[in-house]
């Protein structure tokens, strides 16, 4: 009985000795900084989108071969519409601020033309648009048959 009592006294002494030690706190885990654009609202990125739009307008006015079917005067008056995180739709042109790129596609009958371009942003935050690469193709045969050869814009029907 004495050995049992001695055993428990030894266990209690070791427990209390272990509890009285001052332990250092565990090292903090490294904190990952969230992306500065993670919760950015469309209104917050609108100034950059407007700079990208101005750069594209400058490119379109200086090089008539860029988007030849677009009326530059009409496009200058169009608003930018947000459609994703730091992405904007401007008429038929989509601007992606994250990738610093733009794209567009046009269709004439069964012919499809796709444009892919990018921007440079200098140290002062000035956006410059580069001429797009152009890819042309045709709608797949099944789509031609499924949708027929309807015009892009329907004419008003006379009564």
Secondary structure, 3 states (H helix, E strand, C coil): CHHHHHHHHHHHHHHHHHHCCCCCCCCCCCCCCCCCCCCCCHHHHHHHHHHHHHHHHHHHHHCCCCCCCCCHHHHHHCCCEEEECCEEEECCEEEECCCCEEEEEEEECCEEEEEEEEEEECCCCCEEECCCEEEEEECCHHHHHHHCCCCCCCCCCCC
